[in-house]
Amino acid sequence: MTTESPSQPQQTDWANAPGFEPAVDVKLEVEMAAARERVFRAITQELSAWFGPGGGSNGFRMTLEPFAGGRMWRDLGEAGGHLWGLVQVIKPPHLLEICGPMFVSAPSLSHLSFRLHETDGGGTRLEFRHLAMGCVPAAMRDGISEGWQSTLTKELKHHVERNH
């Protein structure tokens, strides 16, 4: 269940662990015409420029502190906010893992994994996974895959390809 090679960091497929039934399991792969370092910088330092419905023009201010233990949160202004998670693993420019409640204000725990691979021609392949366990309301659970699909394949991809 755990795999590791010299070029790949250790990886565990928790969704297939005995007895684990995730409330959410979203897997996406996105090819981008931008260098891996550029995509990693966009994910770790430029969230507010592209993240959320409609991209960066929506006022969805997200911040990520790009170090182990750093916070990922939505800034609501006037000392308000919503903690999404903490950086569990960061290995620039190829791996970011975040663990926390994400956008669910209920007893739940999510794990986000962003794995970046160089492609032929200098592009990047993002392997993304969102696993969650606990109380994730059905109405919310049904839109999570579509939300990540739009956020990563439209907003992030457009941001890095336009601004590289």
PyMOL CGO cylinders between C-alpha atoms (Angstrom):
from pymol import cmd
from pymol.cgo import CYLINDER

trace = [
    CYLINDER, 0.00, 0.00, 0.00, 2.98, 2.35, 0.52, 0.3, 1, 1, 1, 1, 1, 1,
    CYLINDER, 2.98, 2.35, 0.52, 5.21, 3.05, -2.46, 0.3, 1, 1, 1, 1, 1, 1,
    CYLINDER, 5.21, 3.05, -2.46, 8.50, 4.91, -2.73, 0.3, 1, 1, 1, 1, 1, 1,
    CYLINDER, 8.50, 4.91, -2.73, 11.18, 5.33, -5.34, 0.3, 1, 1, 1, 1, 1, 1,
    CYLINDER, 11.18, 5.33, -5.34, 14.24, 7.61, -5.53, 0.3, 1, 1, 1, 1, 1, 1,
    CYLINDER, 14.24, 7.61, -5.53, 12.37, 10.10, -7.74, 0.3, 1, 1, 1, 1, 1, 1,
    CYLINDER, 12.37, 10.10, -7.74, 9.03, 9.86, -5.94, 0.3, 1, 1, 1, 1, 1, 1,
    CYLINDER, 9.03, 9.86, -5.94, 8.29, 10.68, -2.30, 0.3, 1, 1, 1, 1, 1, 1,
    CYLINDER, 8.29, 10.68, -2.30, 6.57, 8.05, -0.16, 0.3, 1, 1, 1, 1, 1, 1,
    CYLINDER, 6.57, 8.05, -0.16, 2.92, 7.66, -1.06, 0.3, 1, 1, 1, 1, 1, 1,
    CYLINDER, 2.92, 7.66, -1.06, 0.18, 5.75, 0.74, 0.3, 1, 1, 1, 1, 1, 1,
    CYLINDER, 0.18, 5.75, 0.74, -3.18, 4.99, -0.87, 0.3, 1, 1, 1, 1, 1, 1,
    CYLINDER, -3.18, 4.99, -0.87, -5.35, 5.51, 2.21, 0.3, 1, 1, 1, 1, 1, 1,
    CYLINDER, -5.35, 5.51, 2.21, -8.58, 5.11, 0.25, 0.3, 1, 1, 1, 1, 1, 1,
    CYLINDER, -8.58, 5.11, 0.25, -7.73, 1.43, -0.21, 0.3, 1, 1, 1, 1, 1, 1,
    CYLINDER, -7.73, 1.43, -0.21, -6.70, 0.82, 3.41, 0.3, 1, 1, 1, 1, 1, 1,
    CYLINDER, -6.70, 0.82, 3.41, -8.73, -1.93, 5.10, 0.3, 1, 1, 1, 1, 1, 1,
    CYLINDER, -8.73, -1.93, 5.10, -11.75, -0.49, 6.92, 0.3, 1, 1, 1, 1, 1, 1,
    CYLINDER, -11.75, -0.49, 6.92, -11.41, 3.04, 5.49, 0.3, 1, 1, 1, 1, 1, 1,
    CYLINDER, -11.41, 3.04, 5.49, -14.41, 4.38, 3.63, 0.3, 1, 1, 1, 1, 1, 1,
    CYLINDER, -14.41, 4.38, 3.63, -13.84, 7.99, 2.63, 0.3, 1, 1, 1, 1, 1, 1,
    CYLINDER, -13.84, 7.99, 2.63, -16.73, 10.46, 2.60, 0.3, 1, 1, 1, 1, 1, 1,
    CYLINDER, -16.73, 10.46, 2.60, -14.96, 12.17, -0.31, 0.3, 1, 1, 1, 1, 1, 1,
    CYLINDER, -14.96, 12.17, -0.31, -12.44, 10.77, -2.79, 0.3, 1, 1, 1, 1, 1, 1,
    CYLINDER, -12.44, 10.77, -2.79, -11.66, 13.09, -5.69, 0.3, 1, 1, 1, 1, 1, 1,
    CYLINDER, -11.66, 13.09, -5.69, -8.77, 12.37, -8.08, 0.3, 1, 1, 1, 1, 1, 1,
    CYLINDER, -8.77, 12.37, -8.08, -7.82, 14.69, -10.92, 0.3, 1, 1, 1, 1, 1, 1,
    CYLINDER, -7.82, 14.69, -10.92, -4.95, 15.00, -13.36, 0.3, 1, 1, 1, 1, 1, 1,
    CYLINDER, -4.95, 15.00, -13.36, -4.34, 18.32, -15.08, 0.3, 1, 1, 1, 1, 1, 1,
    CYLINDER, -4.34, 18.32, -15.08, -1.76, 19.00, -17.80, 0.3, 1, 1, 1, 1, 1, 1,
    CYLINDER, -1.76, 19.00, -17.80, -0.46, 22.57, -17.89, 0.3, 1, 1, 1, 1, 1, 1,
    CYLINDER, -0.46, 22.57, -17.89, 1.82, 24.38, -20.34, 0.3, 1, 1, 1, 1, 1, 1,
    CYLINDER, 1.82, 24.38, -20.34, 3.95, 25.88, -17.55, 0.3, 1, 1, 1, 1, 1, 1,
    CYLINDER, 3.95, 25.88, -17.55, 7.06, 24.79, -15.69, 0.3, 1, 1, 1, 1, 1, 1,
    CYLINDER, 7.06, 24.79, -15.69, 6.64, 22.77, -12.51, 0.3, 1, 1, 1, 1, 1, 1,
    CYLINDER, 6.64, 22.77, -12.51, 8.22, 25.56, -10.43, 0.3, 1, 1, 1, 1, 1, 1,
    CYLINDER, 8.22, 25.56, -10.43, 5.68, 28.04, -11.83, 0.3, 1, 1, 1, 1, 1, 1,
    CYLINDER, 5.68, 28.04, -11.83, 2.72, 25.81, -10.99, 0.3, 1, 1, 1, 1, 1, 1,
    CYLINDER, 2.72, 25.81, -10.99, 4.08, 25.15, -7.48, 0.3, 1, 1, 1, 1, 1, 1,
    CYLINDER, 4.08, 25.15, -7.48, 4.50, 28.89, -6.90, 0.3, 1, 1, 1, 1, 1, 1,
    CYLINDER, 4.50, 28.89, -6.90, 0.90, 29.52, -8.03, 0.3, 1, 1, 1, 1, 1, 1,
    CYLINDER, 0.90, 29.52, -8.03, -0.40, 26.86, -5.61, 0.3, 1, 1, 1, 1, 1, 1,
    CYLINDER, -0.40, 26.86, -5.61, 1.70, 27.95, -2.63, 0.3, 1, 1, 1, 1, 1, 1,
    CYLINDER, 1.70, 27.95, -2.63, 2.01, 31.73, -3.06, 0.3, 1, 1, 1, 1, 1, 1,
    CYLINDER, 2.01, 31.73, -3.06, -0.74, 32.99, -5.38, 0.3, 1, 1, 1, 1, 1, 1,
    CYLINDER, -0.74, 32.99, -5.38, -3.96, 31.34, -4.18, 0.3, 1, 1, 1, 1, 1, 1,
    CYLINDER, -3.96, 31.34, -4.18, -5.99, 34.55, -4.08, 0.3, 1, 1, 1, 1, 1, 1,
    CYLINDER, -5.99, 34.55, -4.08, -5.16, 35.23, -7.73, 0.3, 1, 1, 1, 1, 1, 1,
    CYLINDER, -5.16, 35.23, -7.73, -6.96, 32.12, -9.02, 0.3, 1, 1, 1, 1, 1, 1,
    CYLINDER, -6.96, 32.12, -9.02, -8.64, 30.09, -6.26, 0.3, 1, 1, 1, 1, 1, 1,
    CYLINDER, -8.64, 30.09, -6.26, -12.40, 29.81, -5.83, 0.3, 1, 1, 1, 1, 1, 1,
    CYLINDER, -12.40, 29.81, -5.83, -15.50, 30.23, -7.97, 0.3, 1, 1, 1, 1, 1, 1,
    CYLINDER, -15.50, 30.23, -7.97, -14.72, 32.51, -10.91, 0.3, 1, 1, 1, 1, 1, 1,
    CYLINDER, -14.72, 32.51, -10.91, -11.00, 32.72, -10.14, 0.3, 1, 1, 1, 1, 1, 1,
    CYLINDER, -11.00, 32.72, -10.14, -9.20, 35.56, -8.41, 0.3, 1, 1, 1, 1, 1, 1,
    CYLINDER, -9.20, 35.56, -8.41, -11.72, 38.26, -9.36, 0.3, 1, 1, 1, 1, 1, 1,
    CYLINDER, -11.72, 38.26, -9.36, -14.31, 36.88, -6.95, 0.3, 1, 1, 1, 1, 1, 1,
    CYLINDER, -14.31, 36.88, -6.95, -12.96, 38.31, -3.69, 0.3, 1, 1, 1, 1, 1, 1,
    CYLINDER, -12.96, 38.31, -3.69, -12.32, 34.77, -2.40, 0.3, 1, 1, 1, 1, 1, 1,
    CYLINDER, -12.32, 34.77, -2.40, -9.12, 35.66, -0.52, 0.3, 1, 1, 1, 1, 1, 1,
    CYLINDER, -9.12, 35.66, -0.52, -7.15, 32.52, 0.27, 0.3, 1, 1, 1, 1, 1, 1,
    CYLINDER, -7.15, 32.52, 0.27, -3.77, 32.44, 1.99, 0.3, 1, 1, 1, 1, 1, 1,
    CYLINDER, -3.77, 32.44, 1.99, -1.26, 29.63, 2.36, 0.3, 1, 1, 1, 1, 1, 1,
    CYLINDER, -1.26, 29.63, 2.36, 1.83, 29.80, 4.52, 0.3, 1, 1, 1, 1, 1, 1,
    CYLINDER, 1.83, 29.80, 4.52, 4.25, 27.65, 2.46, 0.3, 1, 1, 1, 1, 1, 1,
    CYLINDER, 4.25, 27.65, 2.46, 6.09, 25.78, 5.22, 0.3, 1, 1, 1, 1, 1, 1,
    CYLINDER, 6.09, 25.78, 5.22, 5.40, 22.67, 7.32, 0.3, 1, 1, 1, 1, 1, 1,
    CYLINDER, 5.40, 22.67, 7.32, 2.72, 23.58, 9.85, 0.3, 1, 1, 1, 1, 1, 1,
    CYLINDER, 2.72, 23.58, 9.85, 1.70, 26.65, 7.86, 0.3, 1, 1, 1, 1, 1, 1,
    CYLINDER, 1.70, 26.65, 7.86, -1.98, 27.54, 7.64, 0.3, 1, 1, 1, 1, 1, 1,
    CYLINDER, -1.98, 27.54, 7.64, -4.29, 27.58, 4.66, 0.3, 1, 1, 1, 1, 1, 1,
    CYLINDER, -4.29, 27.58, 4.66, -7.23, 29.84, 5.32, 0.3, 1, 1, 1, 1, 1, 1,
    CYLINDER, -7.23, 29.84, 5.32, -9.91, 32.01, 3.78, 0.3, 1, 1, 1, 1, 1, 1,
    CYLINDER, -9.91, 32.01, 3.78, -9.57, 35.62, 4.89, 0.3, 1, 1, 1, 1, 1, 1,
    CYLINDER, -9.57, 35.62, 4.89, -13.01, 37.12, 5.50, 0.3, 1, 1, 1, 1, 1, 1,
    CYLINDER, -13.01, 37.12, 5.50, -11.62, 40.50, 6.57, 0.3, 1, 1, 1, 1, 1, 1,
    CYLINDER, -11.62, 40.50, 6.57, -12.05, 42.38, 9.85, 0.3, 1, 1, 1, 1, 1, 1,
    CYLINDER, -12.05, 42.38, 9.85, -10.29, 39.58, 11.78, 0.3, 1, 1, 1, 1, 1, 1,
    CYLINDER, -10.29, 39.58, 11.78, -12.72, 36.97, 10.37, 0.3, 1, 1, 1, 1, 1, 1,
    CYLINDER, -12.72, 36.97, 10.37, -11.66, 33.84, 8.59, 0.3, 1, 1, 1, 1, 1, 1,
    CYLINDER, -11.66, 33.84, 8.59, -12.05, 30.13, 8.02, 0.3, 1, 1, 1, 1, 1, 1,
    CYLINDER, -12.05, 30.13, 8.02, -9.17, 27.72, 8.62, 0.3, 1, 1, 1, 1, 1, 1,
    CYLINDER, -9.17, 27.72, 8.62, -9.04, 25.15, 5.83, 0.3, 1, 1, 1, 1, 1, 1,
    CYLINDER, -9.04, 25.15, 5.83, -6.02, 23.20, 7.02, 0.3, 1, 1, 1, 1, 1, 1,
    CYLINDER, -6.02, 23.20, 7.02, -2.35, 22.97, 7.87, 0.3, 1, 1, 1, 1, 1, 1,
    CYLINDER, -2.35, 22.97, 7.87, 0.55, 22.15, 5.61, 0.3, 1, 1, 1, 1, 1, 1,
    CYLINDER, 0.55, 22.15, 5.61, 1.45, 18.57, 6.47, 0.3, 1, 1, 1, 1, 1, 1,
    CYLINDER, 1.45, 18.57, 6.47, 4.16, 18.04, 3.81, 0.3, 1, 1, 1, 1, 1, 1,
    CYLINDER, 4.16, 18.04, 3.81, 5.88, 20.49, 1.51, 0.3, 1, 1, 1, 1, 1, 1,
    CYLINDER, 5.88, 20.49, 1.51, 8.68, 19.45, -0.86, 0.3, 1, 1, 1, 1, 1, 1,
    CYLINDER, 8.68, 19.45, -0.86, 9.20, 22.20, -3.45, 0.3, 1, 1, 1, 1, 1, 1,
    CYLINDER, 9.20, 22.20, -3.45, 8.55, 22.04, -6.31, 0.3, 1, 1, 1, 1, 1, 1,
    CYLINDER, 8.55, 22.04, -6.31, 6.83, 18.66, -6.47, 0.3, 1, 1, 1, 1, 1, 1,
    CYLINDER, 6.83, 18.66, -6.47, 4.65, 17.98, -3.42, 0.3, 1, 1, 1, 1, 1, 1,
    CYLINDER, 4.65, 17.98, -3.42, 2.20, 19.81, -1.16, 0.3, 1, 1, 1, 1, 1, 1,
    CYLINDER, 2.20, 19.81, -1.16, -0.12, 18.07, 1.30, 0.3, 1, 1, 1, 1, 1, 1,
    CYLINDER, -0.12, 18.07, 1.30, -2.67, 19.88, 3.45, 0.3, 1, 1, 1, 1, 1, 1,
    CYLINDER, -2.67, 19.88, 3.45, -4.73, 18.35, 6.22, 0.3, 1, 1, 1, 1, 1, 1,
    CYLINDER, -4.73, 18.35, 6.22, -7.72, 19.94, 7.97, 0.3, 1, 1, 1, 1, 1, 1,
    CYLINDER, -7.72, 19.94, 7.97, -11.47, 20.61, 7.89, 0.3, 1, 1, 1, 1, 1, 1,
    CYLINDER, -11.47, 20.61, 7.89, -11.28, 22.51, 4.55, 0.3, 1, 1, 1, 1, 1, 1,
    CYLINDER, -11.28, 22.51, 4.55, -14.59, 24.24, 3.82, 0.3, 1, 1, 1, 1, 1, 1,
    CYLINDER, -14.59, 24.24, 3.82, -16.70, 21.95, 6.04, 0.3, 1, 1, 1, 1, 1, 1,
    CYLINDER, -16.70, 21.95, 6.04, -17.87, 23.39, 9.36, 0.3, 1, 1, 1, 1, 1, 1,
    CYLINDER, -17.87, 23.39, 9.36, -18.62, 19.96, 10.80, 0.3, 1, 1, 1, 1, 1, 1,
    CYLINDER, -18.62, 19.96, 10.80, -16.60, 17.16, 12.43, 0.3, 1, 1, 1, 1, 1, 1,
    CYLINDER, -16.60, 17.16, 12.43, -14.62, 16.10, 9.38, 0.3, 1, 1, 1, 1, 1, 1,
    CYLINDER, -14.62, 16.10, 9.38, -11.03, 15.85, 8.24, 0.3, 1, 1, 1, 1, 1, 1,
    CYLINDER, -11.03, 15.85, 8.24, -9.70, 16.27, 4.71, 0.3, 1, 1, 1, 1, 1, 1,
    CYLINDER, -9.70, 16.27, 4.71, -6.35, 15.56, 3.11, 0.3, 1, 1, 1, 1, 1, 1,
    CYLINDER, -6.35, 15.56, 3.11, -5.33, 17.39, -0.07, 0.3, 1, 1, 1, 1, 1, 1,
    CYLINDER, -5.33, 17.39, -0.07, -2.39, 16.18, -2.13, 0.3, 1, 1, 1, 1, 1, 1,
    CYLINDER, -2.39, 16.18, -2.13, -0.85, 18.18, -4.98, 0.3, 1, 1, 1, 1, 1, 1,
    CYLINDER, -0.85, 18.18, -4.98, 1.85, 16.16, -6.81, 0.3, 1, 1, 1, 1, 1, 1,
    CYLINDER, 1.85, 16.16, -6.81, 3.62, 17.92, -9.66, 0.3, 1, 1, 1, 1, 1, 1,
    CYLINDER, 3.62, 17.92, -9.66, 5.48, 16.07, -12.42, 0.3, 1, 1, 1, 1, 1, 1,
    CYLINDER, 5.48, 16.07, -12.42, 7.51, 17.53, -15.29, 0.3, 1, 1, 1, 1, 1, 1,
    CYLINDER, 7.51, 17.53, -15.29, 6.25, 16.55, -18.73, 0.3, 1, 1, 1, 1, 1, 1,
    CYLINDER, 6.25, 16.55, -18.73, 7.98, 16.41, -22.09, 0.3, 1, 1, 1, 1, 1, 1,
    CYLINDER, 7.98, 16.41, -22.09, 8.27, 19.90, -23.49, 0.3, 1, 1, 1, 1, 1, 1,
    CYLINDER, 8.27, 19.90, -23.49, 8.63, 21.63, -20.14, 0.3, 1, 1, 1, 1, 1, 1,
    CYLINDER, 8.63, 21.63, -20.14, 5.03, 21.41, -18.98, 0.3, 1, 1, 1, 1, 1, 1,
    CYLINDER, 5.03, 21.41, -18.98, 3.58, 20.06, -15.74, 0.3, 1, 1, 1, 1, 1, 1,
    CYLINDER, 3.58, 20.06, -15.74, 1.16, 17.28, -14.84, 0.3, 1, 1, 1, 1, 1, 1,
    CYLINDER, 1.16, 17.28, -14.84, -0.67, 17.89, -11.58, 0.3, 1, 1, 1, 1, 1, 1,
    CYLINDER, -0.67, 17.89, -11.58, -1.97, 14.80, -9.78, 0.3, 1, 1, 1, 1, 1, 1,
    CYLINDER, -1.97, 14.80, -9.78, -4.51, 16.03, -7.25, 0.3, 1, 1, 1, 1, 1, 1,
    CYLINDER, -4.51, 16.03, -7.25, -6.39, 14.07, -4.61, 0.3, 1, 1, 1, 1, 1, 1,
    CYLINDER, -6.39, 14.07, -4.61, -8.90, 15.12, -1.97, 0.3, 1, 1, 1, 1, 1, 1,
    CYLINDER, -8.90, 15.12, -1.97, -9.76, 12.47, 0.61, 0.3, 1, 1, 1, 1, 1, 1,
    CYLINDER, -9.76, 12.47, 0.61, -12.15, 13.26, 3.46, 0.3, 1, 1, 1, 1, 1, 1,
    CYLINDER, -12.15, 13.26, 3.46, -13.67, 11.37, 6.34, 0.3, 1, 1, 1, 1, 1, 1,
    CYLINDER, -13.67, 11.37, 6.34, -16.32, 12.32, 8.84, 0.3, 1, 1, 1, 1, 1, 1,
    CYLINDER, -16.32, 12.32, 8.84, -19.44, 14.44, 8.51, 0.3, 1, 1, 1, 1, 1, 1,
    CYLINDER, -19.44, 14.44, 8.51, -19.61, 15.89, 5.02, 0.3, 1, 1, 1, 1, 1, 1,
    CYLINDER, -19.61, 15.89, 5.02, -23.21, 16.85, 4.18, 0.3, 1, 1, 1, 1, 1, 1,
    CYLINDER, -23.21, 16.85, 4.18, -24.53, 15.07, 1.08, 0.3, 1, 1, 1, 1, 1, 1,
    CYLINDER, -24.53, 15.07, 1.08, -25.46, 18.34, -0.64, 0.3, 1, 1, 1, 1, 1, 1,
    CYLINDER, -25.46, 18.34, -0.64, -21.88, 19.54, -0.22, 0.3, 1, 1, 1, 1, 1, 1,
    CYLINDER, -21.88, 19.54, -0.22, -20.30, 16.17, -1.06, 0.3, 1, 1, 1, 1, 1, 1,
    CYLINDER, -20.30, 16.17, -1.06, -22.11, 16.08, -4.39, 0.3, 1, 1, 1, 1, 1, 1,
    CYLINDER, -22.11, 16.08, -4.39, -20.47, 19.31, -5.58, 0.3, 1, 1, 1, 1, 1, 1,
    CYLINDER, -20.47, 19.31, -5.58, -16.91, 18.76, -4.37, 0.3, 1, 1, 1, 1, 1, 1,
    CYLINDER, -16.91, 18.76, -4.37, -15.64, 16.92, -7.45, 0.3, 1, 1, 1, 1, 1, 1,
    CYLINDER, -15.64, 16.92, -7.45, -17.15, 19.50, -9.80, 0.3, 1, 1, 1, 1, 1, 1,
    CYLINDER, -17.15, 19.50, -9.80, -15.72, 22.33, -7.68, 0.3, 1, 1, 1, 1, 1, 1,
    CYLINDER, -15.72, 22.33, -7.68, -12.18, 20.95, -7.79, 0.3, 1, 1, 1, 1, 1, 1,
    CYLINDER, -12.18, 20.95, -7.79, -12.54, 20.19, -11.50, 0.3, 1, 1, 1, 1, 1, 1,
    CYLINDER, -12.54, 20.19, -11.50, -13.39, 23.82, -12.23, 0.3, 1, 1, 1, 1, 1, 1,
    CYLINDER, -13.39, 23.82, -12.23, -10.85, 25.26, -9.79, 0.3, 1, 1, 1, 1, 1, 1,
    CYLINDER, -10.85, 25.26, -9.79, -7.91, 23.23, -11.09, 0.3, 1, 1, 1, 1, 1, 1,
    CYLINDER, -7.91, 23.23, -11.09, -8.66, 22.66, -14.78, 0.3, 1, 1, 1, 1, 1, 1,
    CYLINDER, -8.66, 22.66, -14.78, -9.97, 26.16, -15.44, 0.3, 1, 1, 1, 1, 1, 1,
    CYLINDER, -9.97, 26.16, -15.44, -8.78, 28.65, -12.81, 0.3, 1, 1, 1, 1, 1, 1,
    CYLINDER, -8.78, 28.65, -12.81, -5.31, 27.31, -11.93, 0.3, 1, 1, 1, 1, 1, 1,
    CYLINDER, -5.31, 27.31, -11.93, -4.52, 26.16, -15.46, 0.3, 1, 1, 1, 1, 1, 1,
    CYLINDER, -4.52, 26.16, -15.46, -5.56, 29.49, -16.94, 0.3, 1, 1, 1, 1, 1, 1,
    CYLINDER, -5.56, 29.49, -16.94, -3.61, 31.43, -14.29, 0.3, 1, 1, 1, 1, 1, 1,
    CYLINDER, -3.61, 31.43, -14.29, -0.29, 29.63, -14.78, 0.3, 1, 1, 1, 1, 1, 1,
    CYLINDER, -0.29, 29.63, -14.78, -0.51, 29.45, -18.57, 0.3, 1, 1, 1, 1, 1, 1,
    CYLINDER, -0.51, 29.45, -18.57, -1.41, 33.14, -18.84, 0.3, 1, 1, 1, 1, 1, 1,
    CYLINDER, -1.41, 33.14, -18.84, 1.18, 34.33, -16.29, 0.3, 1, 1, 1, 1, 1, 1,
    CYLINDER, 1.18, 34.33, -16.29, 4.27, 32.21, -16.83, 0.3, 1, 1, 1, 1, 1, 1,
]
cmd.load_cgo(trace, "trace")
